[in-house]
Amino acid sequence: MTERKEYPARKQAYVTKLQTLVEQYRTCLLATADFVGSKQLQQIRKELRGNGTVIMGKKTMMRQVLRQMTQSKPELEKLVPQVRGNIGLIWTNGDPATVRDQVVANKVPAAAKVGQIAPLDVFIPAGPTTLDPGQTSFFQALNIATKISRGAIEILNEVHLIKPGDKVGNSEVTLLNKLGIKPFAYGMKVLMVFEDGQLFDAKMLDIKEEQLLSAFAACSSRVAALSLAINYPTLASLPHIVSHTFHKLVSLSMATEYTFEEAKKFREAAITASSAVPASSAAAAGASSVSSSSSSAAAPSAPAEPKKEEPPPEEDTNIGDLFG
């Protein structure tokens, strides 16, 4: 059994708050807070008010509190190893996708810093700058083509300065600061979601309910088809088996005098249809005969043309000289 650790009064308030959040909420979003300032974090807390609570703190203390609570909530064991690095816990009972979108949308433009890993591409646009011609040597050191235009430096071509994953150097930071460019935007990034004792990647929140239902229906159809093909009953094929059996019973009832409650309406419909078909057929036949007789009475009989006799074929008496 894990022993409970005693904390000072200041830290005990933090421990009590974290324990209350674990008991009160069923969903926890694990989000990194790299380069996120206190003012920005305060703004995120304000936007989530009423829908979620953000808690930061020392990771060793957070893990210790969560381990102590695994005695009553064993599922927290999955959450403990994920609490590492500069990470915060966002607790909520609402839709985790909505909370994630609220958190990620709060970004603040920031200048590049020496030594950081670039999260995206950084381009220097072509065109005039506000730098004086005395700084041309700085652009030449970075192999950036320039010219002097109206007393200022003009960049001739767009420059791909930094690529994603590159480590930002001192020269790149100096150039971006001189040009007044803030290429990056920082905010909290949700990595994992802990919900109802299950831990999964935050990318799963992008899957819509319609996609899940469509995928489930497609898989269910395949299972039903396979079950029917090998004659092995399953829950997926059961509705098809029941429907097919019912059709057979109705067919048997129609062919015999035996009936049951569910087959009565089919028998009545068949009897009604069979009684209506002869009457309609007779009416159609009578109408056809009347129409033909009236048309024959109305039209006078035309005299038959005498048969012309074909003349006998003429004999060819002149057959020519057979030997000439």
Order of alpha helices (4+ residues) and beta strands (2+ residues): alpha-beta-alpha-beta-alpha-beta-alpha-beta-beta-beta-alpha-beta-beta-beta-alpha-beta-beta-beta-alpha-alpha-alpha
